[in-house]
Amino acid sequence: MAKPMIGEIELEREDDGRWIAEIPSLPGALVYGKTLDEARSKVEALSLRVIEAL
């Protein structure tokens, strides 16, 4: 099953080691994660909720 196209995910590591994941095309789709995979998973889940709310 293919994932829906939700927009490009931008990932950045903070100085304290946390990862920030954001989808700039979706206002409010920004999360922190302890790992890269956690941040990516969280922002994908949040993006679906943001799209549903729109």
NUPAMAR-904849 format. One record per residue (C-alpha): residue number from 1; y, x, z. Coordinates in nm, 2 decimals, m for minus. Layout:
REM NUPAMAR-904849
[NUM,[Y,X,Z]] ...
END
This chain:
REM NUPAMAR-904849
[1,[0.00,0.00,0.00]] [2,[0.34,0.14,m0.10]] [3,[0.63,0.16,0.14]] [4,[0.94,m0.03,0.04]] [5,[1.23,0.19,m0.07]] [6,[1.47,0.19,0.22]] [7,[1.71,0.46,0.12]] [8,[1.72,0.84,0.17]] [9,[1.65,0.96,0.52]] [10,[1.87,1.24,0.64]] [11,[1.72,1.46,0.92]] [12,[1.90,1.71,1.14]] [13,[1.80,1.91,1.44]] [14,[2.04,1.91,1.74]] [15,[2.10,2.23,1.95]] [16,[1.89,2.07,2.23]] [17,[1.59,2.04,2.01]] [18,[1.60,1.67,1.94]] [19,[1.59,1.54,1.58]] [20,[1.84,1.29,1.44]] [21,[1.72,1.07,1.16]] [22,[1.97,0.85,0.97]] [23,[1.97,0.63,0.66]] [24,[2.34,0.64,0.55]] [25,[2.31,0.34,0.32]] [26,[2.21,0.12,0.62]] [27,[2.48,0.09,0.89]] [28,[2.33,0.14,1.23]] [29,[2.01,0.31,1.11]] [30,[2.03,0.62,1.33]] [31,[1.78,0.74,1.59]] [32,[1.68,1.04,1.79]] [33,[1.33,1.17,1.83]] [34,[1.16,1.45,2.01]] [35,[0.98,1.56,1.69]] [36,[1.06,1.54,1.33]] [37,[0.77,1.29,1.27]] [38,[0.89,1.07,1.57]] [39,[1.24,1.06,1.43]] [40,[1.13,0.97,1.08]] [41,[0.89,0.70,1.21]] [42,[1.16,0.55,1.43]] [43,[1.42,0.53,1.16]] [44,[1.18,0.38,0.91]] [45,[1.09,0.10,1.17]] [46,[1.46,0.05,1.26]] [47,[1.56,0.03,0.89]] [48,[1.32,m0.26,0.84]] [49,[1.48,m0.45,1.13]] [50,[1.83,m0.38,0.99]] [51,[1.73,m0.51,0.65]] [52,[1.58,m0.82,0.81]] [53,[1.90,m0.88,1.00]] [54,[2.11,m0.86,0.68]] 
END
